[in-house]
Amino acid sequence: MVITSLIPSATRHPRARPVAIGDALIGGSAVTIISGPCAVEPGYVAHARATAAAGATVLRGCVYKPRSNPESFQGMGAQGYELLDEARHVTGLPIIAEPLEIEHIAELRRHVDGLMIGARSMHNTPLLRAAARTGMPVIVKRAMSATLDEWLAAARYVLLEGNDQVVLCERGIRTFETATRNTLDVSAIPVLRERTDLPVIVDPSHAAGQASWVPSLSMAAVAAGADGLLIECHPDSEHALCDAAQAISPVTLAEIVRATELLVTLARPSAATTVDQCREAIDGVDSALAVLLERRAALVGRVERIKLDAGAPIRDRRREAEVTARVARLAPHLGSDGAAAVMTAVIDACVTTALAGA
């Protein structure tokens, strides 16, 4: 256990100390996507299937919900345990859930793979200690008005119980601004990178309060260095029993997953040191290449249709030479000959595909 990981230091932690939730690793080379509806509902298993198909690596499965309004849906409670078990079985994904009381922990640990201490419970030290003593991974969400020091102190309550499987979750703080539900503190991510090696994930859903803003906040969090995202997703958000306005669709979740993979591959340096790690990094680059090649082919097809309508020549050799020269400058490891070979193949394939579809 590294208690000193919470002590401010001039040493930067470019990579977090990984925490495993089931088979999912938070703090590894990939961004972990935790998703699902805000609360477990009667249709939760179908929701879990849709979320898993969209690319989530951990399911959100809260059967207890703290709500500001006592008349709001408070969760299914123990009636939701069977749904958690079935969802975990059919998707093969681990599940996290939030206990509101110490008594909930003993019940939940039989049905989930990790515990989440919600923003309203961050200062509940008995709950933090009880969650820690399970030995399960514990996600500590930042309270809406907590400073970074207070948030780290809450995490320390878990560490001091001998449990170093701790993840920090930024979910937005309360400021004077009312346009969004909360104000996402993106700056917390690089600051925490200097203060701790605990993984940091971000909940853009509670920060935004509106589904249409979640993709942008997700990308901002990943670009800032977040190790994962906690996103509310519902296949029929209009009828969600909890926080319907901020729940995105599985289609949008899949788009965020693809964009996240691309952003991580392009923006973050690889720290691979073994053959397997290098291969994993190469797979990520290849996935990014596939996305970019698909986009390039679509753009070439658009250009070719414009040229055909205008009666202009399809091939522009001068333009192709400029493209190849630019790639050679940007990819010196390929060299001029390598860049020429790669871009000739890419250009020929894109033009051929475009002509076939014209």
C-alpha positions as CSV (number, residue, x, y, z in Angstrom):
1,M,0.0,0.0,0.0
2,V,1.3,3.4,-1.0
3,I,0.0,5.9,1.6
4,T,2.5,8.5,0.4
5,S,0.8,8.5,-3.0
6,L,-1.6,11.1,-1.6
7,I,1.2,13.5,-0.5
8,P,1.8,16.4,-2.9
9,S,5.1,16.1,-4.7
10,A,7.0,17.7,-7.5
11,T,7.2,14.3,-9.1
12,R,4.7,13.8,-11.9
13,H,2.9,10.5,-12.3
14,P,2.3,10.2,-16.0
15,R,0.6,6.9,-15.6
16,A,-1.6,5.7,-12.8
17,R,-1.1,2.7,-10.6
18,P,-3.7,0.3,-12.2
19,V,-6.8,-0.8,-10.4
20,A,-8.6,-3.9,-11.6
21,I,-12.4,-4.1,-11.5
22,G,-13.1,-7.7,-12.6
23,D,-11.2,-8.0,-15.9
24,A,-11.2,-4.3,-16.6
25,L,-8.1,-2.3,-15.8
26,I,-8.4,1.3,-14.8
27,G,-5.1,3.1,-15.3
28,G,-3.8,0.9,-18.1
29,S,-3.0,2.0,-21.6
30,A,-6.7,2.2,-22.6
31,V,-9.5,4.4,-21.3
32,T,-11.9,2.4,-19.3
33,I,-15.6,3.0,-20.1
34,I,-18.0,2.5,-17.2
35,S,-21.6,2.9,-18.3
36,G,-25.2,2.0,-17.9
37,P,-28.3,3.7,-16.6
38,C,-28.1,6.0,-13.6
39,A,-30.2,3.4,-11.6
40,V,-31.1,-0.2,-12.0
41,E,-34.6,-0.5,-13.4
42,P,-36.9,-3.4,-14.3
43,G,-35.4,-3.5,-17.9
44,Y,-31.8,-3.3,-16.6
45,V,-30.6,-6.5,-18.3
46,A,-31.6,-5.3,-21.7
47,H,-30.0,-1.9,-20.9
48,A,-26.8,-3.7,-19.9
49,R,-26.7,-5.7,-23.1
50,A,-27.0,-2.5,-25.2
51,T,-24.4,-0.8,-23.1
52,A,-21.9,-3.7,-23.5
53,A,-22.5,-3.9,-27.2
54,A,-21.7,-0.2,-27.5
55,G,-18.2,-0.8,-26.0
56,A,-18.5,-0.4,-22.2
57,T,-16.0,-2.3,-20.2
58,V,-17.7,-2.0,-16.8
59,L,-21.4,-1.7,-16.0
60,R,-23.0,0.8,-13.7
61,G,-25.5,-1.0,-11.6
62,C,-26.8,1.2,-8.7
63,V,-29.7,-0.3,-6.9
64,Y,-29.7,2.4,-4.3
65,K,-29.9,6.1,-5.3
66,P,-29.5,9.2,-3.2
67,R,-31.9,11.8,-4.5
68,S,-32.4,15.4,-3.7
69,N,-36.1,15.1,-4.0
70,P,-37.6,12.4,-1.6
71,E,-40.4,11.8,-4.2
72,S,-37.9,10.8,-6.9
73,F,-37.1,7.2,-7.7
74,Q,-34.8,5.9,-5.0
75,G,-33.7,2.7,-6.7
76,M,-34.9,-0.9,-6.6
77,G,-33.0,-1.9,-3.5
78,A,-32.6,-5.6,-2.9
79,Q,-35.1,-6.3,-5.6
80,G,-32.4,-5.3,-8.1
81,Y,-29.8,-7.9,-7.0
82,E,-31.2,-10.6,-9.3
83,L,-31.0,-8.2,-12.2
84,L,-27.3,-7.4,-11.4
85,D,-26.5,-11.1,-11.4
86,E,-28.2,-11.7,-14.7
87,A,-26.6,-8.7,-16.3
88,R,-23.2,-9.8,-15.2
89,H,-23.8,-13.3,-16.5
90,V,-25.2,-12.3,-19.9
91,T,-22.6,-9.6,-20.7
92,G,-19.6,-11.0,-19.0
93,L,-18.8,-7.5,-17.7
94,P,-18.0,-6.5,-14.1
95,I,-20.4,-4.2,-12.2
96,I,-20.0,-1.3,-9.8
97,A,-22.7,-0.1,-7.4
98,E,-23.1,2.6,-4.7
99,P,-23.9,1.7,-1.1
100,L,-25.7,4.4,0.8
101,E,-25.4,2.8,4.2
102,I,-22.9,0.4,5.8
103,E,-25.5,-2.3,5.8
104,H,-25.7,-2.2,2.0
105,I,-22.0,-3.2,1.6
106,A,-22.4,-6.7,2.9
107,E,-25.3,-7.3,0.5
108,L,-23.8,-5.7,-2.5
109,R,-20.4,-7.4,-2.4
110,R,-22.1,-10.7,-3.4
111,H,-23.5,-9.1,-6.6
112,V,-20.9,-6.6,-7.8
113,D,-17.2,-6.3,-8.5
114,G,-16.5,-2.8,-7.1
115,L,-18.1,-0.2,-4.9
116,M,-18.6,3.5,-5.6
117,I,-18.8,6.1,-2.9
118,G,-21.0,8.8,-4.3
119,A,-20.5,12.6,-4.1
120,R,-23.0,12.9,-1.3
121,S,-21.1,10.2,0.7
122,M,-17.5,11.4,0.2
123,H,-17.4,12.8,3.8
124,N,-19.1,9.7,5.3
125,T,-15.9,8.3,6.9
126,P,-17.6,5.2,8.4
127,L,-18.9,4.3,5.0
128,L,-15.5,4.8,3.4
129,R,-13.8,2.6,6.0
130,A,-16.5,-0.1,5.7
131,A,-16.1,-0.1,1.9
132,A,-12.3,-0.3,2.2
133,R,-12.5,-3.3,4.5
134,T,-14.1,-5.4,1.8
135,G,-10.9,-5.4,-0.2
136,M,-12.9,-4.6,-3.3
137,P,-12.0,-1.7,-5.6
138,V,-13.5,1.6,-4.3
139,I,-14.3,4.5,-6.6
140,V,-14.4,7.8,-4.6
141,K,-16.5,10.5,-6.3
142,R,-15.6,14.1,-5.5
143,A,-18.2,15.9,-3.4
144,M,-19.8,18.9,-5.2
145,S,-18.0,21.4,-3.0
146,A,-14.9,19.5,-2.0
147,T,-11.4,20.8,-2.6
148,L,-8.8,18.5,-4.1
149,D,-7.2,18.1,-0.7
150,E,-10.5,17.1,0.9
151,W,-11.1,14.6,-1.9
152,L,-7.7,13.1,-1.5
153,A,-8.2,12.9,2.3
154,A,-11.4,10.9,1.7
155,A,-9.4,8.5,-0.5
156,R,-6.9,8.2,2.3
157,Y,-9.5,6.8,4.6
158,V,-9.7,3.8,2.2
159,L,-6.0,3.5,1.9
160,L,-5.4,3.5,5.6
161,E,-7.7,0.5,6.0
162,G,-5.1,-1.5,3.9
163,N,-7.0,-1.2,0.6
164,D,-5.0,0.4,-2.2
165,Q,-7.5,-0.4,-4.9
166,V,-8.8,3.2,-5.0
167,V,-10.0,5.2,-8.0
168,L,-10.8,8.9,-7.9
169,C,-13.8,10.2,-9.9
170,E,-14.3,13.9,-10.9
171,R,-18.0,14.6,-11.5
172,G,-18.2,18.3,-11.6
173,I,-18.3,20.9,-8.8
174,R,-20.8,23.4,-7.7
175,T,-20.0,27.0,-8.9
176,F,-22.0,30.1,-9.6
177,E,-22.7,28.8,-13.2
178,T,-26.2,27.3,-13.7
179,A,-26.2,26.5,-17.4
180,T,-24.8,23.1,-16.7
181,R,-25.7,20.8,-13.8
182,N,-22.2,21.2,-12.4
183,T,-18.9,22.6,-13.6
184,L,-16.5,19.9,-14.8
185,D,-13.1,20.6,-13.2
186,V,-10.9,19.3,-16.0
187,S,-7.9,21.0,-14.4
188,A,-8.2,18.5,-11.5
189,I,-6.8,15.8,-13.7
190,P,-3.3,17.2,-14.4
191,V,-3.1,18.5,-10.8
192,L,-3.9,15.1,-9.4
193,R,-1.3,13.6,-11.8
194,E,1.3,15.5,-9.7
195,R,-0.2,14.6,-6.4
196,T,-1.1,11.0,-6.6
197,D,-0.7,7.9,-8.7
198,L,-4.3,6.8,-8.0
199,P,-6.3,6.4,-11.3
200,V,-8.6,9.3,-12.1
201,I,-11.8,8.9,-14.0
202,V,-14.4,11.5,-15.0
203,D,-18.2,11.5,-14.9
204,P,-19.3,13.9,-17.7
205,S,-23.0,13.0,-17.3
206,H,-23.4,14.6,-13.8
207,A,-21.2,17.5,-14.9
208,A,-23.3,18.3,-18.0
209,G,-26.8,17.4,-16.9
210,Q,-27.7,17.3,-20.6
211,A,-27.0,14.3,-22.9
212,S,-25.9,16.4,-25.9
213,W,-23.0,17.9,-24.0
214,V,-21.6,14.6,-22.7
215,P,-19.5,13.7,-25.8
216,S,-17.6,17.0,-25.7
217,L,-16.9,16.8,-22.0
218,S,-15.8,13.1,-22.5
219,M,-13.3,14.2,-25.1
220,A,-12.0,17.0,-22.9
221,A,-11.5,14.6,-20.0
222,V,-9.6,12.1,-22.1
223,A,-7.5,14.8,-23.7
224,A,-6.6,16.0,-20.2
225,G,-5.4,12.5,-19.2
226,A,-8.4,10.8,-17.5
227,D,-8.0,7.0,-17.1
228,G,-11.6,6.3,-17.6
229,L,-15.1,7.7,-18.1
230,L,-18.3,7.1,-16.0
231,I,-21.2,7.7,-18.4
232,E,-24.9,7.3,-18.0
233,C,-26.4,5.4,-21.0
234,H,-30.0,4.3,-21.6
235,P,-31.6,2.9,-24.7
236,D,-34.8,4.7,-24.0
237,S,-33.7,7.7,-22.0
238,E,-37.1,9.5,-22.3
239,H,-38.5,6.8,-20.0
240,A,-35.5,6.5,-17.7
241,L,-36.6,6.5,-14.0
242,C,-33.5,8.5,-13.0
243,D,-31.6,11.5,-14.6
244,A,-33.2,11.0,-18.0
245,A,-32.0,14.3,-19.4
246,Q,-28.3,13.4,-19.1
247,A,-28.4,9.8,-20.3
248,I,-26.9,9.2,-23.8
249,S,-28.0,6.5,-26.2
250,P,-26.0,3.4,-26.9
251,V,-25.3,4.8,-30.4
252,T,-23.7,7.9,-28.9
253,L,-21.8,5.8,-26.4
254,A,-20.3,3.7,-29.3
255,E,-19.2,7.0,-31.0
256,I,-17.6,8.1,-27.7
257,V,-15.8,4.8,-27.4
258,R,-14.4,5.0,-31.0
259,A,-13.4,8.7,-30.6
260,T,-11.7,7.9,-27.2
261,E,-9.6,5.1,-28.7
262,L,-8.5,7.4,-31.5
263,L,-7.7,10.3,-29.2
264,V,-5.7,8.1,-26.8
265,T,-3.7,6.6,-29.7
266,L,-2.9,9.9,-31.3
267,A,-2.4,12.1,-28.2
268,R,-0.8,10.0,-25.6
269,P,2.8,8.6,-25.8
270,S,3.1,4.9,-25.3
271,A,5.0,3.5,-22.3
272,A,5.2,0.0,-23.8
273,T,8.2,-2.0,-22.6
274,T,7.3,-5.6,-23.4
275,V,6.4,-7.4,-26.6
276,D,2.8,-7.8,-25.4
277,Q,2.5,-4.1,-24.5
278,C,4.0,-3.1,-27.8
279,R,1.6,-5.3,-29.7
280,E,-1.3,-3.8,-27.7
281,A,-0.1,-0.3,-28.6
282,I,0.2,-1.4,-32.3
283,D,-3.3,-2.7,-32.2
284,G,-4.5,0.7,-30.9
285,V,-2.6,2.5,-33.7
286,D,-4.0,0.1,-36.3
287,S,-7.5,0.7,-35.0
288,A,-6.9,4.5,-35.3
289,L,-5.6,4.0,-38.8
290,A,-8.7,2.1,-39.8
291,V,-10.9,4.9,-38.6
292,L,-8.8,7.5,-40.4
293,L,-8.6,5.4,-43.6
294,E,-12.4,5.0,-43.6
295,R,-12.8,8.8,-43.2
296,R,-10.3,9.4,-46.0
297,A,-12.0,7.0,-48.4
298,A,-15.3,8.8,-47.8
299,L,-13.8,12.2,-48.4
300,V,-12.1,10.9,-51.6
301,G,-15.5,9.6,-52.8
302,R,-17.0,13.0,-52.2
303,V,-14.2,14.7,-54.2
304,E,-14.5,12.3,-57.1
305,R,-18.3,12.9,-57.4
306,I,-17.6,16.7,-57.6
307,K,-15.0,16.1,-60.2
308,L,-17.2,13.8,-62.3
309,D,-20.0,16.4,-62.2
310,A,-17.5,19.1,-63.3
311,G,-15.9,16.9,-66.0
312,A,-12.5,17.3,-64.4
313,P,-9.7,14.7,-64.4
314,I,-10.0,12.1,-61.6
315,R,-6.3,11.9,-60.8
316,D,-4.2,14.8,-59.9
317,R,-0.6,13.6,-59.8
318,R,0.8,16.9,-58.5
319,R,-1.6,16.8,-55.6
320,E,-0.7,13.2,-54.9
321,A,3.0,14.0,-54.8
322,E,2.4,16.8,-52.4
323,V,0.4,14.5,-50.1
324,T,3.2,11.9,-50.2
325,A,5.9,14.5,-49.4
326,R,3.9,15.8,-46.5
327,V,3.5,12.3,-45.1
328,A,7.3,11.7,-45.5
329,R,8.0,14.8,-43.4
330,L,5.5,13.8,-40.7
331,A,6.6,10.2,-40.5
332,P,10.4,10.3,-40.7
333,H,10.7,6.6,-39.6
334,L,9.0,5.6,-42.9
335,G,11.5,7.6,-45.0
336,S,10.7,8.9,-48.5
337,D,10.5,5.5,-50.1
338,G,8.3,4.1,-47.3
339,A,6.0,7.0,-47.4
340,A,5.7,6.8,-51.2
341,A,4.9,3.1,-51.0
342,V,2.3,3.5,-48.3
343,M,0.6,6.6,-49.8
344,T,0.5,5.1,-53.3
345,A,-1.3,2.1,-52.0
346,V,-3.7,4.3,-49.9
347,I,-4.4,6.7,-52.7
348,D,-5.0,3.9,-55.3
349,A,-7.3,2.1,-52.9
350,C,-9.3,5.2,-52.1
351,V,-9.7,6.2,-55.8
352,T,-10.6,2.7,-56.9
353,T,-13.2,2.4,-54.2
354,A,-14.6,5.9,-55.1
355,L,-14.9,5.1,-58.8
356,A,-16.6,1.8,-58.0
357,G,-19.2,3.6,-56.0
358,A,-19.7,6.5,-58.4
